[in-house]
Amino acid sequence: MIASEGEHPLSLQGIHKAFGAIQVLRDVSCDFRAGEVHCLMGENGAGKSTLIRIASGAYSPDSGNVILAGRPLDSMTPRWARDNGIATIYQELDLIPNLDGAENMLLGREPRGRLGRIDRAERLRRARAVLNSMHVSVDLDRPVQELGIAQQQMIAIAKSLTDECRVMILDEPTAVFTRTETRALFNLVKKLREQRIAVVFISHHMEEIFEIGDRITVLRDGSVASTGTIAEYNHDRLVRDMVGRDVKRPVRRSAQTTNAPLLEVRDLSDGETVQGVSFSVGRGEIVGMAGLIGSGRTETARLIFGATRPRSGQIVLDGKTVSPSDPFQAVKLGIGMVPEDRKRDGLVLTRSILENGGYTLVRKLSHAGWVPWRRVRREVTDRTRGLAVRPATPKTLVARLSGGNQQKVVLSRWLAAGVSLLILDEPTRGVDIGARSEIYAVIRTLAERGIGILLISSDLPEILSQSDRIVVMAKGRIAGELAGEGATEEAVMALAFRTRPESIA
């Protein structure tokens, strides 16, 4: 890595950008300074992603200037930006799925040995050295498509550190990180700051902004709503500047009593990651599932939803043993799932909001090959508007939506699908504070209707505020269970690390 040149290695001045009739950015200016963490804040759809794509050469502005190391640029490509020290880690990771971690990290820069052949041992050594400097452990021998999203995120960050870097842009880097991984990343960011690298940090977690940030720029509806040092902001001002109104902070869900379990998981195993998992979810109950990355949370959810097949154990739904062979059969049984990786597993990006939001309705309402499209369109439109999807036009391709709005489309699919059990794997990953409160309201409404909710999240405040009970996984097993009311972050993390604090009887 190389240090930044000049006080402002990257500046954006008077940026305008439109897609067709939709004006996304209006006269946006900001400077990213050497040795500073500059936090970009705003609701989903405010223009943050478009702005960083302009900064990294993926988009060209309609007007305005991009200035790198004091030099205005007429045009820029992503490759040119990387070669000139701008490293961008998007929410949508730029990794090749069938290559392993070391291959991805040093792609195009492989060390060569005799006769010009790739030195695989040296490549692995260099990749491990970068991860060790980040204090992160990731299996570099497996294809990245077999890794969890958080482990893929770590590889993407490590990949950027193998380049020489003036500016590091991090788009929601901690969205699925536990406190341990977040702490490791923050230590890395502090090192980058010490090396006079400009860091652009995007996060919807307020506590992260106030811990790691030096300056803040807030975007709202494509314009700069405010900018200033971190000392000029508090939580309430930041929220008001982002959404233009006051938003209530999440409050702990009132304790719920449940009848007989809706879902019982008995000694479930997949032969690898999940080892003898047992827990239950009652009707109208929200059960939070916590644990470190690699603890088996997502793998357990995929077994229940039929995405993978168990080696042993039982899944009992409403008193009957079920064994969904695939997600389609799981849906027929009344099981829905919002997956951890919405782009890979939850959406067809080239299709519209109507098609993505309505496919469960099509299966539910069609008869003898006839689909009542008018009714499907009406119900999808009502649900997406109720979740404040922007833009809410049914014909809009989901690829054109921000990450948070894409997640709302996935969630809207299950609102009228008639499921009795809904699995939510990182449901607010990449979702802004305003949309997050709306999603929490939807989750609670579903629970009040008697739907059982399994809520998997790396966000401990989310788990603690939304759950009636919390089960904690560690190393593929259930490490313990806590009542939602009275549970603490320390108690959850103690179980996740398989320790026993005094507060746990």
N, C-alpha and C positions, 0 to 999 in steps of 0.2 A: 504494500500500500504506500502511496505517496501522500504527502501533506498537501493541503489546498493552497492554491496560488492566489494571493490577494485577499482582501477583506471580504469580498463578495464573489466567491467562485461561480455562483449561478444566480442570475437575476431574471425575473419575468416582469415585463413592463407593458401595461395597457393591453392585456391579452383579451381578445374576443374570439369566441368559437361557437358556431351553430351547426346543427345537424338538421338539414332541411329547414322547416319552419320553426324548429325548437332552438331557442337561444340558450346555450348551456353556460357560457362564460361571458361576462360583461365587464370590460375595463378592469381586469384583475392584475394587480401589481404586488409583488413580494420579492424580498431579497433573502437568499439563503447564505448565511455568513459562515466563514471558516471557524471551526471550533465551537459551534453552537448547535443545539438541538431545537429545531423550528417545528412546532406542532401545527399541522393543518387540521382544523376542526370544521364540522358542519354535518347537517343531516345527510342521509343517503339522498342522492339527487341534487345536492348543493353544488356539485362541480369539482369535487376534490379529485376524483379518479381521472377526469378529463384533463385537469391541470397537470397532474403528474405525468400523464401520457404525453402531453406537450413538452414537459421538461425533459422527458427521456427519449424524445424523438419519434414516438409511436404515432402522434398526430402532429399536424402543422396548424398553427393558429391562423384564423382568417385575417387578423390584424394584430399588431403589437410586436414586441421584440423579445427574443430569448438571447440572453447575454451570458457567455461562458468565459470566465477569467478576463472580463473587460472587453470581450470581442463579440459584437452582434453577429448572430448566425442567420444566414439567408435560408438555410434548410438544414435538416438534421435527420438522420436515420437512427433507429435503435442501436445498430452495430457501431455507427460512428460515435454515438453517445457513450457506449460501453468502452470503446477504445480510447476515449478522451476523458475517462474518469467519472462518468455518471453511472452509478450502479442502482438499479431499481428492483425491489422485491415486491411484486404485485401480490394481491390476494389470490389471483389466478396464477398459480405457480408455473414458471417456464422450465419445466423439467421433461425429459424424455422417459416415458413410463417404463419401457422395457430395459433401460440401462440401470446399472446399479449406482449407488451413491457416489463412489469414487469416479466412475466414468462420467457422470453428470457434472461433478464439480470441476473436472479438468478437461472437459470436452473442448477440442480445438487447441489445447495447450498441453497435450500429453508429453511427458518426458520420454525421450528416445534413447535407446541403447545402441548396441552394435548393429550395423546394417540398417539403421533407421527404424528399427522395430520399436513398438511401444514397450516401455519398461513398466510392466504391470505392478511389480513390487514397489518401485519408486513412486508410481502414481498413488498406490494405496498408502504409502508412508506419508506423502504430502497431504493427502486428504485427511488422514487421521490427525496429522499435526495441526491442521486448521481447526478441526472439531475439538481437539484437546485444548487449544487456545481459547475456545468458547466455553470450555468446561461442559461439553455435551457429548453424550454417548449415543451413537446411531449405528445400526447394522449396515455397514457399507457393502456387504456381499450380496444383499437381496435387491432385486429390481425395485425401484422406488414406488411402482404401482402397488406393491405388496405392503408398503409402509403406511402408517397412519398419517393424517394430514399434518399434524404437528411435527412429526419427524421429517416429512417432506419439506416443511417450512424451514427447518434447521439446515437441511442440505442446500436449499436455495440461498439462504443467507451466507453459508460457508462458501458456496460457489462464487458469490460476488466478492468475497474477501481474497480470492486467489487472483483477482485483477488489481491493477493500480487504481486507486479510488480518490477522487476529489469530493464527490457528493454521494451520499448514501441515502436513498429514498426507501423508507419502510412503510408499506401499506398494510395496516392491520397485522403486524407481525406476531402479536400475542393473542390473537383471537381464540385459539384453542390451547393456549399454554396454561399449565398449572403455575402456581407461585414459584416453584423451583426453576422451571424453564424461563419464566419471565425474569427472575433474578439474574440468571446467567446472561440473558440478552441485555439487560440493563448494564451489567458490568462491561459487556462488550461495547455498548453505545458510549459509555463513559471513556473507554479507551480510545474510541474513534474521535471523541471530542478533544481528548488530550493531544491527539495527533493532528489537530487542526483540520479535521475532515468535517464538512458541513453535513449534518444529519437532518433529514426531513422525516418527521414521525407522524403517522396517522393512526389514531386509535379512538375508539368510542368509550374506552375506560377512563373515566375522569381522574381516578387516583393515579393512573400511570402518567397522565399529562402533567399533573402537579408535582410528581416525583422526578421526572426525567427532563421536562421541558425547560428551555430558557426563554423562548418567545412563542407567541401564539398568533396565528392568522385564522379568523373565523369566516367561512363562506356561508352565505345564505342566498338561495335562489340564483346562484351564478355570479354573485357580486361579493366584494369584501364587506362584511358587516362590521368588523373591527379588527385591529391588530395592536399588539403591545407586548410588554414583557410579562412573564409569568406572574410577577408580583402585582400586576394591575388587575388580575382576575381572581374571582373565587368561583365556587361551584355554581351558584345561582346566576351570576352575571354571564358565565360561559354558556349555560343552558339558554338563557334569554336571548343572547346574541345568536345562538345557533338556530333556534326554532321560532323566535319572535314572540314567545309567550312563556309563562311559567309552566313547568312540568313537575308533577309530584314525584318524589323519590320512591323507589320500591319499598313497600312495607311488608312485614312478615305475614304470611298467610295464616289465617286463624286455624287452629287445630280442628281437624275433621275426624269424625268417627265413621267407621266403615263396617259393613256387614261381611258376609263370607267373601273370600278373595275372588276377584274376577280372573286374575292370572296367578298361576302358581308355577314356578320354575323349580324343578327338583333334580339336583345333582347333574346339571347340564355340563357337558364337556364337548370340545371339538377335537381333542387329541393333541392340541398344540397350546394355544393361548388361554383358552377357557378350561378350567379344571374344577369340576364339581360345584358349580354355582347353584345356589338355592335362594330364592326370595319370592315375595308375593306383591301384588298390586290389587287393591280393593276397588270396587266401583266408586267412581267419583273421588278417588284418592290420587294425589300427586306424589309419586315416590321419586326422590332425587337419587341419582347414581353418580357418585364422585369417585375419584381415583387419579393417580398419576398417568401420564401418557404411557401406553404399553401395558396398562393394568388389565385390559380385556373388556373394557366397557362397550366399545363399539362392536367388538366381535360377539359379545353376548347379545346385543340388539339384533345383529344380523342373523344369528341363529334363531331367534324368536320370530323374525320376519321372513324366514325361509330363504334369505340370500345365500346362506351357507348351511350345510347339513350337519347336525350333531353326530358325534360318535356314540354318545350315550346320554342317558337322562330323559326327563319327561317335561313336556310343556302342556299344562292343563289350563284350558280356557273355558270359563263358565262351567266348571265341573266336568268337562270332557277332555280327554287326552287328544291332542292334535299334533300333527307333524307336517307343517306346510313344506311342500317340496320346492316352492319358489314363491316370490313375492305376490304373484297373481293369485295363488291359492290362499296366501295369508290375507289378502284383501277380502276374498270371498268369506273367510272365516271371521272377518270383522277386525282385522289388525291393520293399522296404518302406520307409516313411518316417515318422518322428516329426516333425511340422512345427513350425516356430518358434512359430506362434500356435495353440496347442492348442484354444482355444475356437472360433476361426473355422474352422480347417481340419482339426482332429483329432478333434472330438467332436460328438455331437448332445446338447446339454445337457438336452433334455427327455426323453431316453431313459435307460434303466437302465445300471448297470455291466455286466450280462449282455449287453445288446444292443451296447453300445459295445465291450466287450472281446471279444465273440464273433463279430463279423461276418465276419472272415476265416475263422474255423472253420466258420461256416455255409456259406460259399462252397466251402470245401474238403471238407466232409463230407456235404453234401446230395446226394441222388441221386433223380432223377426227381421233384423237387419235395418230397421228404420230408426233413425235418431231424431228426436225432437230438438233440433238445433236452436230454435227460438227460445225454448225453455232453458237449455244449457247456457246459451249466451246471457240470458237475463240473470240466472243464478250466479254465474261466474262474475258478471259485472257487479252485481250487488255485493258479493263477497270481497272482491278486490277493492271496491270503493269503501267498504266498511273497514278494510285494513289500510286505507289511504295509500294504495299502490299508485305510484306516479311514474309515467302517465298511466291512466286507467283505461285507455283505449284497448278493447279486446284484440284488435288486429296487430298491436305492437309486438314485435319480436322480443322475447325475453332477453336475448343477447344485448339489447339496447338499454336494459334496465340496470340500475345500480345494484350492488350486491344485496343490500337490505331489501330492496323492492323485489328482487328475485326470490329471496327467502319468504317474503309475504305471499308470493304466488304459490310456492310449494305448500305453505301452511294453509292457504285458502282452499286447496284441493280437498282437504279432509273435513272442512266445516260442515258439508252436507253429504258426506260420503256414507254415513250410517255405520261408522266403525264403533266398536265398543272399547277397544284398546288403541291408544296412540303413543307411539314411541317418538320422542323428540331428541335427536342427537345434535347437540350444540345449536339449539334453535335461534339464538341471537348472535351467532358468530357474524361479525362484520355488519351489525345492525346498529343504527344510531340510537341515541337515548330516547328520542320521541317515539320512534317505531318500536323500540324495546318495550316501553310501557304499554303500547297497543297490543303487542304480542302477549305480554303477561296477562292482559285483560282477557284475551281470547282463550288462553290456556285455562284460566280460572272459570270462564264461561263453559267451556267443554267439560270441566270437572263437575260443575254444578249440574250439568245435564246427565251425570252418571257415567261419563266416559272415564276409564282408568288411564292415567298418564304416567309414563316412565320418562323422566326428564334427566337426560345425560348432559352434563355440562362441566367445563373446566373453570367456569366462573363461580367461585365459592359464594360470593354475595347473592348470586342468582339462585344457587342451590339452597342456601339458607333461608332466603326470603320466600321462595315459592313452594317448598316441599312440606308435606305432612310428615313424611318419614324420609330418612336418608340411609341408603346402603352404600358402603364404601368398599371398593375393590382394590386388591393389591396382588400382583403376581398371578392373575387369573382366577383368584378366589374372592369370596366375600370375606373381608377382614372384620366387618362388624356393622352394626346398625344403630342409628341414633334417632331419637324423636326429633321432629323438625323444630318444635318449640323448645328453646333452651340450648340447641346445638350451637357450637362455636366453630370458627375456622380452625382453631388449634385442635379441637377434638377430631374434626374430620381429617386434618393432615396427620395427626398422630396415628390414626387407623391406616391412612394411605401409606405411611412409612412403617406400619406394623410395630408401633411403639404404644405404650400404655400410660397416658397421663393420669394424674390423680383424679381428674374430674370424671373419668369414665369408670363406672363401677365394675 
